[in-house]
Amino acid sequence: MSTDYMDVINSRGAKEIEAYCRTLAQELGLTLADAPDVWWTYASAADHHLEAPYHLWLSVTKPFMATPDFWFTCEQVLGYATGTTTAAIQSKIRQALEAHLREDL
């Protein structure tokens, strides 16, 4: 795909995923770090994640300290805003955060 990685990271889909993470964290009783609390990076050609190079990070500070991360493709990030990948992405993030909560108890 010829889409510039910054276009994907700054896309409506990426911003909506970030918003979902913040809303979910609040729903689960998690405290996120002060800015940056949720952010994206991109795997370069030298990285191992070429099939899913968009890397989402969350910085959780309470009730546990962790930096859960998730890898997505361009199509997954851009598809979030259209509803194509929304349920799958939300499920992936929710399951990971809930697993961290269970481990913390």
CYANA upper distance limits for C-alpha pairs under 8 A (distance plus 0.5 A):
  3 THR  CA      7 ASP  CA      7.33
  3 THR  CA      8 VAL  CA      7.70
  4 ASP  CA      8 VAL  CA      7.27
  5 TYR  CA      9 ILE  CA      6.76
  5 TYR  CA     42 TYR  CA      7.58
  6 MET  CA     10 ASN  CA      6.47
  7 ASP  CA     11 SER  CA      6.26
  8 VAL  CA     13 GLY  CA      8.41
  8 VAL  CA     14 ALA  CA      7.35
  8 VAL  CA     74 CYS  CA      7.14
  8 VAL  CA     77 VAL  CA      7.55
  8 VAL  CA     78 LEU  CA      7.31
  9 ILE  CA     14 ALA  CA      6.20
  9 ILE  CA     15 LYS  CA      8.41
  9 ILE  CA     40 TRP  CA      6.90
  9 ILE  CA     41 THR  CA      8.27
  9 ILE  CA     54 TYR  CA      8.17
 10 ASN  CA     14 ALA  CA      6.75
 10 ASN  CA     15 LYS  CA      7.26
 11 SER  CA     15 LYS  CA      6.84
 11 SER  CA     78 LEU  CA      7.53
 12 ARG  CA     16 GLU  CA      6.55
 12 ARG  CA     78 LEU  CA      7.98
 12 ARG  CA     81 ALA  CA      6.68
 13 GLY  CA     17 ILE  CA      6.69
 13 GLY  CA     77 VAL  CA      5.97
 13 GLY  CA     78 LEU  CA      5.56
 13 GLY  CA     79 GLY  CA      7.25
 13 GLY  CA     80 TYR  CA      5.47
 13 GLY  CA     81 ALA  CA      4.89
 13 GLY  CA     82 THR  CA      8.37
 14 ALA  CA     18 GLU  CA      6.78
 14 ALA  CA     77 VAL  CA      6.27
 14 ALA  CA     78 LEU  CA      7.65
 14 ALA  CA     80 TYR  CA      8.18
 15 LYS  CA     19 ALA  CA      6.73
 16 GLU  CA     20 TYR  CA      6.61
 16 GLU  CA     80 TYR  CA      8.04
 16 GLU  CA     81 ALA  CA      7.41
 17 ILE  CA     21 CYS  CA      6.74
 17 ILE  CA     77 VAL  CA      8.42
 17 ILE  CA     80 TYR  CA      7.85
 18 GLU  CA     22 ARG  CA      6.95
 18 GLU  CA     38 VAL  CA      6.64
 18 GLU  CA     39 TRP  CA      7.93
 19 ALA  CA     23 THR  CA      6.69
 20 TYR  CA     24 LEU  CA      6.43
 20 TYR  CA     90 GLN  CA      8.15
 21 CYS  CA     25 ALA  CA      6.49
 21 CYS  CA     38 VAL  CA      8.01
 21 CYS  CA     58 LEU  CA      8.31
 21 CYS  CA     93 ILE  CA      8.08
 22 ARG  CA     26 GLN  CA      6.80
 22 ARG  CA     32 LEU  CA      8.26
 22 ARG  CA     38 VAL  CA      8.25
 23 THR  CA     27 GLU  CA      6.70
 24 LEU  CA     28 LEU  CA      6.60
 24 LEU  CA     94 ARG  CA      7.84
 25 ALA  CA     29 GLY  CA      6.62
 25 ALA  CA     30 LEU  CA      5.35
 25 ALA  CA     31 THR  CA      7.30
 25 ALA  CA     32 LEU  CA      7.80
 26 GLN  CA     30 LEU  CA      6.19
 26 GLN  CA     31 THR  CA      7.56
 28 LEU  CA     98 GLU  CA      8.33
 29 GLY  CA     63 PRO  CA      8.43
 30 LEU  CA     60 VAL  CA      7.25
 30 LEU  CA     61 THR  CA      8.04
 30 LEU  CA     62 LYS  CA      6.11
 30 LEU  CA     63 PRO  CA      6.74
 31 THR  CA     60 VAL  CA      6.34
 31 THR  CA     61 THR  CA      6.08
 31 THR  CA     62 LYS  CA      5.41
 31 THR  CA     63 PRO  CA      7.62
 32 LEU  CA     37 ASP  CA      6.07
 32 LEU  CA     58 LEU  CA      7.91
 32 LEU  CA     59 SER  CA      6.07
 32 LEU  CA     60 VAL  CA      4.94
 32 LEU  CA     61 THR  CA      6.08
 32 LEU  CA     62 LYS  CA      7.71
 33 ALA  CA     37 ASP  CA      5.47
 33 ALA  CA     59 SER  CA      6.00
 33 ALA  CA     60 VAL  CA      6.43
 33 ALA  CA     61 THR  CA      6.27
 36 PRO  CA     59 SER  CA      8.17
 37 ASP  CA     58 LEU  CA      6.22
 37 ASP  CA     59 SER  CA      5.64
 37 ASP  CA     60 VAL  CA      8.07
 38 VAL  CA     56 LEU  CA      7.75
 38 VAL  CA     57 TRP  CA      6.08
 38 VAL  CA     58 LEU  CA      5.02
 38 VAL  CA     59 SER  CA      6.98
 39 TRP  CA     56 LEU  CA      6.33
 39 TRP  CA     57 TRP  CA      5.84
 39 TRP  CA     58 LEU  CA      7.25
 40 TRP  CA     54 TYR  CA      7.39
 40 TRP  CA     55 HIS  CA      5.96
 40 TRP  CA     56 LEU  CA      5.10
 40 TRP  CA     57 TRP  CA      6.70
 41 THR  CA     54 TYR  CA      6.69
 41 THR  CA     55 HIS  CA      5.55
 41 THR  CA     56 LEU  CA      7.09
 42 TYR  CA     53 PRO  CA      6.03
 42 TYR  CA     54 TYR  CA      5.41
 42 TYR  CA     55 HIS  CA      6.29
 43 ALA  CA     47 ASP  CA      6.05
 43 ALA  CA     48 HIS  CA      8.25
 43 ALA  CA     49 HIS  CA      6.83
 43 ALA  CA     50 LEU  CA      7.25
 43 ALA  CA     53 PRO  CA      5.22
 43 ALA  CA     54 TYR  CA      7.04
 43 ALA  CA     55 HIS  CA      7.70
 44 SER  CA     50 LEU  CA      8.04
 44 SER  CA     53 PRO  CA      7.98
 45 ALA  CA     50 LEU  CA      7.12
 49 HIS  CA     53 PRO  CA      5.72
 49 HIS  CA     71 TRP  CA      8.26
 51 GLU  CA     73 THR  CA      7.15
 52 ALA  CA     71 TRP  CA      6.13
 52 ALA  CA     72 PHE  CA      5.16
 52 ALA  CA     73 THR  CA      4.63
 52 ALA  CA     74 CYS  CA      7.83
 53 PRO  CA     71 TRP  CA      6.95
 53 PRO  CA     72 PHE  CA      6.79
 53 PRO  CA     73 THR  CA      6.54
 53 PRO  CA     74 CYS  CA      8.21
 54 TYR  CA     71 TRP  CA      6.06
 54 TYR  CA     72 PHE  CA      5.51
 54 TYR  CA     73 THR  CA      6.49
 54 TYR  CA     74 CYS  CA      7.41
 54 TYR  CA     77 VAL  CA      8.49
 55 HIS  CA     69 ASP  CA      7.32
 55 HIS  CA     70 PHE  CA      6.17
 55 HIS  CA     71 TRP  CA      5.16
 55 HIS  CA     72 PHE  CA      6.95
 56 LEU  CA     69 ASP  CA      5.96
 56 LEU  CA     70 PHE  CA      5.60
 56 LEU  CA     71 TRP  CA      6.88
 56 LEU  CA     72 PHE  CA      8.37
 57 TRP  CA     67 THR  CA      6.92
 57 TRP  CA     68 PRO  CA      6.49
 57 TRP  CA     69 ASP  CA      4.96
 57 TRP  CA     70 PHE  CA      7.14
 58 LEU  CA     67 THR  CA      5.85
 58 LEU  CA     68 PRO  CA      6.06
 58 LEU  CA     69 ASP  CA      6.91
 59 SER  CA     65 MET  CA      8.23
 59 SER  CA     66 ALA  CA      6.74
 59 SER  CA     67 THR  CA      5.18
 59 SER  CA     68 PRO  CA      7.56
 60 VAL  CA     64 PHE  CA      7.29
 60 VAL  CA     65 MET  CA      5.98
 60 VAL  CA     66 ALA  CA      5.77
 60 VAL  CA     67 THR  CA      6.55
 60 VAL  CA     68 PRO  CA      8.34
 61 THR  CA     65 MET  CA      5.03
 61 THR  CA     66 ALA  CA      7.26
 63 PRO  CA    101 LEU  CA      8.49
 63 PRO  CA    104 ASP  CA      8.11
 64 PHE  CA    101 LEU  CA      8.31
 64 PHE  CA    104 ASP  CA      7.06
 68 PRO  CA     96 ALA  CA      8.10
 68 PRO  CA     97 LEU  CA      8.11
 70 PHE  CA     93 ILE  CA      8.13
 72 PHE  CA     76 GLN  CA      6.50
 72 PHE  CA     77 VAL  CA      7.06
 73 THR  CA     77 VAL  CA      6.91
 74 CYS  CA     78 LEU  CA      6.60
 75 GLU  CA     79 GLY  CA      6.12
 76 GLN  CA     80 TYR  CA      6.79
 76 GLN  CA     84 THR  CA      8.43
 76 GLN  CA     85 THR  CA      6.23
 76 GLN  CA     89 ILE  CA      8.34
 77 VAL  CA     81 ALA  CA      8.33
 77 VAL  CA     85 THR  CA      8.21
 78 LEU  CA     82 THR  CA      8.01
 79 GLY  CA     83 GLY  CA      6.69
 79 GLY  CA     84 THR  CA      5.47
 79 GLY  CA     85 THR  CA      5.74
 79 GLY  CA     86 THR  CA      7.73
 80 TYR  CA     84 THR  CA      6.44
 80 TYR  CA     85 THR  CA      5.38
 80 TYR  CA     86 THR  CA      5.11
 80 TYR  CA     89 ILE  CA      8.18
 81 ALA  CA     86 THR  CA      7.85
 82 THR  CA     86 THR  CA      8.41
 83 GLY  CA     87 ALA  CA      8.13
 85 THR  CA     89 ILE  CA      6.64
 86 THR  CA     90 GLN  CA      6.53
 87 ALA  CA     91 SER  CA      6.50
 88 ALA  CA     92 LYS  CA      6.70
 89 ILE  CA     93 ILE  CA      6.77
 90 GLN  CA     94 ARG  CA      6.45
 91 SER  CA     95 GLN  CA      6.43
 92 LYS  CA     96 ALA  CA      6.85
 93 ILE  CA     97 LEU  CA      6.78
 94 ARG  CA     98 GLU  CA      6.49
 95 GLN  CA     99 ALA  CA      6.54
 96 ALA  CA    100 HIS  CA      6.87
 97 LEU  CA    101 LEU  CA      6.84
 98 GLU  CA    102 ARG  CA      6.77
 99 ALA  CA    103 GLU  CA      6.74
100 HIS  CA    104 ASP  CA      6.70
101 LEU  CA    105 LEU  CA      7.01
